[in-house]
Amino acid sequence: MTDDQLKDVFGILYMLIFIFSMQATIVGKSISWEFMNFQIMAIIFCAYFLNIRIPYRYFIPIILVYMIFNSSIGYWESWCHAWTLIMSYESFNHIRRMQEEDHRFARYMMVGVVYGGLMWFFVMVKFNLTLATFYEEWFYLVIFEILLYSYVNMILRDSKLKMHLLEFANHDALTKAENYAAYMTEIQYEFEVCQRNKLHLSMMMFDIDHFKKVNDTYGHLAGDKVLQHVADVAQTVINANDPKVKFYRTGGEEFNVVFPGYDMDSTKDIVNEIFMALNHLEIDINGKKIYITISMGVSTVTAKDVQPNDLYSRVDDNLYHSKNNGRMQITAF
């Protein structure tokens, strides 16, 4: 079952439990219309805010069971009310799935006001309500719709802000790769999982050879462009191989790749692919083409490691072994 199908099932259960349990308290009474605004709000919440798609084949038996339960199946007004409710749900679902951001609130209110008014009209006819009661309940429904929209959007804005702040805190602003803080959190977790479950854990570190010369020759903006391009290429290679492998910018021109569940041999394909993709990578700097090379260090967790920094130090030593012995090479042990 897909996530969308699972969401649809929970949406149907939500409506059945909420609406039927509420209606059970007043079924068969002359005031059985009093909770209708809350029931309509439940429909709107599922259709618009939860964005649950319910096919007609599910809607029809639910409506029939509800009308039998409520002893209203013999009233033409109930059939009109039910059809209006279905159309309301479909309309809310449709405008929710529209991509245009402009006039979203206006579309939401137009559907809510029109269909809400129609549903209350059929209730007024069926229960012989006064015109004053009709307008009063319709007005209350409109107020509820405005409050629901405002409240949910306030929560969503707050949630998006928190997600944005979290992303900003865990990602490097220049390259969009995860940063050193994110690396520290992840490597601590992966190391503990590795130790507890006797799993493999490997790491690769690389940096750009003679990066200072790039900055000194072409300027820091050019250096930034090189870093961005390098990060994009490395991340593309990782995504094409295994998205569970994590990529970080941990220093100025230094990047780390964490391989959960990989021993040294398992890392070779991805390590070599990144190495080949980045060495002699051509980057255009204001019409001038420069070519970069990288040096790498790779290692894996051993029985002697008692903390993540033991692995980090060994990988770092391997990187500097590559740099001190000619650069543009991989040191792995």
N, C-alpha and C positions, 0 to 999 in steps of 0.2 A: 504493500500500500504506500503510495506516494505521500509526501508531506501535505500537498493540497487536498488529497482525498481524506487524510486523517483529520485535517482541519475542518472539512465539510461535515464529517461524522460528528465531531465534537460540537460544531455549530448547531446541527440538528438536535442533538441531545440537550444542548443548552436551552434552545427554544421550547422543546417539549417539556422539560422539567419546570422552567420558569413560567411559561404560559399556562400549562395545565394545572400546576400546583396553585397558582394564583386564582384561576377560574374555579377550581374545586371548592373554594370557600364561599362562592356566591352563585353556584350553578342552580338553575331553576328558580331564581329569585328575580323580582322585577328590577333589581338594581344590578343585574349581571353585566351592565355596560360600564360600571363605574371604574373598573381597572383597565379600560381599553387603552388609555393613553400610555400606561406603563407597558402594555403588550406591544403597542406600536413602536415604542422606544426600543424594546428588545429586538424587534424586527429590523429597525434602522441600524442598531448597533452591530448586528450580525451582517447585514447586507453591505453597509458602507464602511464602518470602522474596522471590522474584522475581515471584511472582503471575502466572505464565504459564498461560494457559488453553489446553489442548490438547484439541481435539475427539476424540471416540471414533474417528472415521474416520482420524485420524492414529495414534492409539495402537495400534489393532489390527494394521496392517501392521508397525509397529515391533516389537511383541511377537512376531509370527510370524517375522520375519527374525531376531530375537534367538534364538528357540527353535531355528530351523534352524541358525543359526551355532553354537549351544551343544549341538547334538545332543540336545535335550531335548523335542522336539515329540511324541514318543511316550509321554511320562509324564503320567499324570493329575495327579500332584502338581505338575508344571510348569504345567499349565493352571490349577489352583487358585491357585498362587502368582501367576501372571500376572493372573488376575481380581482377586485381593486387592490387587495392586500398583495396578491401575487404580482400584479403589475407594478405595485409600489416597490416590492423587493427587487424585481428585475431592473427597474429604473435606477434605484439607488446603487445596485451592483454595477450597472453600466456606467454611470457617471463617475463612480469610484475608480473604474479601470481606465478612464480617459487620461491621456498623458498631459493635456494642457493644464497648466497651473493657474492661468488667469480665470477669474470668475468662478472658482471652485465653490466658494461659499454661496454665491448666488444660485448656482445650479442645484446645490444641496437643498437650499431653502425652497426653491421653486418646486422641486419634486415633493418635499415634505409638506408644504402648504397645500398644494393641489390634491395630492392623494389623501392627505390627512382630512381635508375638508370633505372629499367624497365619501370616505369611510364613516365619518361622523354623520353625514347626511343620511346614509342608509340606516345607521343606528337610530337617528332621530325618527325616521319614518316607522321603523319596526317597533320602537318602544313609546311612540307618541310623545316624544320629548318636546318641550317648548322651543321656540326659535331662540330664546334667550339662553337656554341651556346649551343648545347647539353651538352658538357663537362663543359662549364661555369656555366649553371644552375644547373647541377648535383653537381658541386663543391660548389656552394652557398648553396645548400640544405644541404650538409654534414656539412658545417660551421654552419648553423642555428641549425642543430641537436646537434652539440657539445655545442654551446652556450646555447641552451635550457636546455640540460641535466645539464650543469654546474650551470646555474642560479637557476634552481628548486632545485637541491641538496644543493646549498648554503643556500637557504631559509629554506629547511627542516632541515638542520643541525642547523641553528640558532634557529628554532622553537623547536627542540628537546633539545637544550642546555637550552633554557628558561624554558621549561617544567621540565627539570631535576633540574634546580636551584629552581623553584617553589616547586617541590616535596621535595627537600632537606630542603627548608625553612619551610615547613609545616609538615614535618614528623620527628619523632624521629629516629635517626640513628640506635639505638640499636634494638628497638622492631618493627620498621616500622609503628607503630601506629601514628596517627596524634598527633601533639604536642600542647603545651600550647598556642602558638601563633595562631594556627589554631582553637583551642577551643575558644579563646577570640573573634575571628572574627565570628565564627559560632553562639556562644551563644548570641552575640549582635544582630545578624540578626534574629535568632529564637525568641528571647524575643520581639523584635519589632513587628514581625509578630503575635506573640501570643497576645500582647496587642492591636494591631490595629484590628485584626479580631476576638478577643474573643475566641481564641483557647487554647487548653491545651498544657502545656509544662512541662515535668518532667525531673529529673536528678537523677542519681545514682553515688555514689563515693565509691570506695573500695581501700583498700591497703592490702599488705601482712603482716600478723602478724609476729612479731619478725624477720623482714627481716635483721636487723643489725646482729643478731646472725648467720644468714646464711653467711653473708660476713665475719664475724669474725672467723667462724669455718671452712668454706670451701674456702674462698678467694673471691675476687671481680669478678673473671672470672666465678666462680660458681654462684655468685649473678646475673651476667649478663644473664647466661643461664636460671635461674629461671624467670627473668623478660621477656625474650623472649618467654619462654614456656607459661607463664601466659597470655601474650598478644595474642599469637596464639590461645589459647583455647577460650579466651573471644571473639575474633573477629570471630572465627568459629561459636560460638553459635549465635552471632548477625547476621551474614550473613545468617544462616539457618532460622532465624525468620523474620527479617525485615532489609534489607540493608539500609533503610532510617534512622535507629538508628545509631548514630555516637559514635565512640569510640576514646578516647584520653589518652595519657600518659601525665599527668599534673604535675607530680613531680617525686621524686626518685622512690618510690614503689607505687605511688598513680596513680589511673586511674579514669577517668570520663566517664560516658555514658550518652548521651543526647537523650531524647525521644521526638521528635517533634510530637505534636498531641496526646500525651498520658496523661491521668490522672493517679492518683496513682494506681488505681485498674488495669489499662491496662498494667502497667509495670510489674506486679507480675510474669507472666509466664517467661519473659526473665530474670528478676532479679533472680528468684529462680533457673532457669536453669544455669545461670552463677555461682551462689552461690554453687550449687551442683557439678558443673563440676570442680570448683577450690579447694573446700575444700577437704583436704586429697589427693590432686593431687600428684602423685608419679613422682619424677624427679631424673634421674640418674646423679650423679656427680662423675665422675671418678670411676665408679664401686660401689659407695655408693648410696643408695636410701634414699632420704629425702622426707618428706611429708610436704606440706605447708597448712596453713589455711588463710582465709581472713575475714575481717570485712567490713560491708557495711553500708552506709547511703543513704536514698532515700527521696526525697520530690518532691513537685510539685509547680508550680507558684500559688500564692494566690492574692487576690484583693489588699493586702497591699504592694505587691512588686512593687517597682518603678524603679528598675534597676536589671540587671542580677546577680550582686553580692549579692542581697538579697536572691535569690534562692541558690546561691553557698554557702553562709554562713550557711544557714539552713541545707543543705545537709552535709556540713563539720561538723557542730555540731552533726548531727545524727551519722556520722561516728565515731566521738570521743566518743559519748555515747556508741556505740557498743564496742569500744576498752577499755573503762574504766569500762565496766560491764561484763567482762569475755571473750571478743573477740569472733570470729567465730559466729557472729550473724548479723542480719539485723535490723536496726532501721529505721522506716519509719513513718513520720507524717508531 
